[in-house]
Amino acid sequence: MVAVSLERALIEHNFEVWKKVEQMLSSDHNATFSDCFEHPEYLKDVLERYYPELMSDIIRSMKIYLGEFFLDEFLLGFLEKLEAK
């Protein structure tokens, strides 16, 4: 569910953003979008380094796509880690 909402939020910006994040997750963290739920720090690292100007928009889009599931405590923890300074 998180991976799908993440991919959808990235593609919403454009396919190149999705592709770059996918590549950097793989090369920098040996991870996929599915790994980001257990390791939000991977996603945060990639977004902060390559797309800091899009990070808040991507998180906002993910919240929208997660909809009612956004209230789940595990998802809240995931999103809080992404938004932490």
N, C-alpha and C positions, 0 to 999 in steps of 0.2 A: 504494500500500500504506500509506504513512504517512497520507495524507489520509483513507483509509477508517478506519484505526485511531483517528485523531484524532476524526473525526466520531462514531464509535461510542462513544468514551470520553466525549464531551460529551453525547451523547443519553442515555447511561447515567445522567447526573446529572439532566437533564431537558431537554425540548425548548427551553425558554426560554434555557438556557445555550448550547446549540448555536446558536440564532438570534442571540443577542447577540454571540457570538464571530464568527460569520459576518459580521454587520453591521459590527462594529468592524474586522475585517480589511479589509473593503472600504473603509470610509470613512477609516480612519486610514492604511492602507498600500496602498490600491488593489490588494488581494491576495485570493486565494481560499484555501481549505484546501490545494489542490494546490501553491500557492506556498510553503507553510510548510516543506517539506522543504529547499528551497534557501535559505530565509530564516527559520530558526527564531527569529530575533530578533523577527520580526513577531508570532508566536504568543506568545512570552515576554512581549513588551510588553503585549499585550492581556490575557493571563491575569493578569499582575502588577497591572495597573490595575483590572480588573473582577472577577476571581475569585481573589485571592491565597490564600484559604482552601481552594480546590479544586485548586490547581495540582499539588500532590504526588499527589493522588488521580487526577487526569487523566493525569499522566505514568505512574503505576503501572498504570493501566488500559491505556494505550497499549502498555506493555511486555508485558502479558499478551496483548493482541490480536495483537501482532507475533510472539509466540511464538518459533519457531526462527529467524526472520529477525532477531530482536533481536541476534544475534551478529555480524551483518554490520557491518563497520567503518564504513560510511557511516551506518547507523542509529545506531550507538553515538555517532558524532560529533554527529549531530542531537540525540539525547537528552542528551548531555553539555552542549551549548549551552543547552538548555532548563533544565537543572538548575543551571547555573552561577550563582553569586551575584554 
